[in-house]
């Protein structure tokens, strides 16, 4: 119960530069727990590379994931499909989760 601050942000793995995506104050009227939310989050990423995606509750780290942001010359994840490469050439960044795309050759 009471007021809590939730903050999400990125930290560049290579140079430790932090980018806050946003924060919000919530005031639940009862005890609660976090529930995963499905959907899209569109965010400008400062540059390609590996990033920690962090979730803070009342300025304490409660969860973290590593994300790879690529361009048309991938270094960290799987090869991109042709339509993904075209989107990137048009100025978009893509975040690919581990095993999100996999090319098998026989």
C-alpha positions in Angstrom: 0.0 0.0 0.0 1.1 3.6 -0.5 2.9 5.5 -3.2 5.6 3.8 -5.2 7.9 5.1 -8.0 8.4 2.7 -11.0 11.3 3.6 -13.4 12.5 1.8 -16.5 15.6 2.5 -18.5 18.6 1.3 -20.5 22.3 1.2 -19.6 24.8 0.8 -22.4 26.9 -2.2 -21.6 30.1 -0.8 -23.2 30.1 2.8 -21.8 27.6 2.6 -18.9 25.6 5.6 -20.2 22.1 5.5 -18.7 19.0 6.4 -20.7 15.8 6.7 -18.7 12.7 5.6 -20.7 10.2 6.8 -18.1 8.9 6.7 -14.6 5.5 6.8 -13.0 4.2 7.2 -9.5 1.5 4.6 -8.5 -0.6 4.5 -5.4 -2.2 1.1 -4.8 -5.0 0.9 -2.3 -4.1 -2.7 -1.4 -1.1 -5.1 -1.5 -0.3 -6.0 -5.1 2.1 -7.8 -7.3 3.5 -7.2 -10.8 1.8 -8.9 -13.7 3.6 -9.2 -17.1 2.0 -7.0 -19.7 2.0 -8.0 -23.4 2.5 -5.4 -26.1 4.9 -3.2 -27.9 7.2 -0.5 -26.5 8.6 1.9 -29.0 11.7 3.7 -27.7 14.5 5.6 -29.3 17.8 3.9 -28.5 20.9 6.1 -28.5 23.1 3.7 -30.6 23.5 0.1 -31.5 25.0 -2.3 -29.1 24.2 -4.3 -26.0 22.1 -2.7 -23.3 20.8 -3.6 -19.8 17.0 -3.0 -19.7 16.3 -2.2 -16.0 13.2 -2.0 -13.9 13.4 -0.1 -10.6 10.8 0.1 -7.8 11.4 3.0 -5.4 14.9 3.4 -6.9 15.8 -0.2 -6.1 16.7 -2.5 -9.0 14.1 -5.3 -9.2 14.7 -6.8 -12.6 17.2 -6.6 -15.5 17.5 -8.1 -19.0 20.2 -7.8 -21.7 19.0 -6.6 -25.1 21.0 -6.3 -28.4 20.2 -3.4 -30.7 21.5 -4.0 -34.2 21.9 -2.4 -37.6 22.2 -4.2 -40.9 25.6 -5.6 -39.9 24.6 -7.7 -36.8 27.3 -8.5 -34.2 25.3 -9.8 -31.2 22.3 -11.8 -32.5 21.1 -13.8 -35.4 21.1 -12.7 -39.0 18.2 -10.4 -40.0 15.6 -11.0 -42.6 15.6 -8.9 -45.7 12.5 -6.9 -44.7 14.2 -6.2 -41.3 17.3 -4.9 -43.0 15.2 -2.5 -45.1 13.4 -1.2 -42.0 16.8 -0.5 -40.4 18.1 1.2 -43.5 15.0 3.4 -43.2 16.2 4.5 -39.7 14.6 2.0 -37.3 16.4 0.0 -34.6 15.3 -3.6 -33.9 15.7 -5.5 -30.6 16.0 -9.2 -31.1 15.6 -11.5 -28.1 17.8 -14.6 -27.9 16.5 -17.3 -30.3 13.9 -14.8 -31.7 15.3 -15.5 -35.2 17.4 -18.5 -36.1 18.7 -19.6 -39.5 19.4 -23.2 -39.9 21.6 -24.5 -42.7 22.0 -28.1 -43.6 
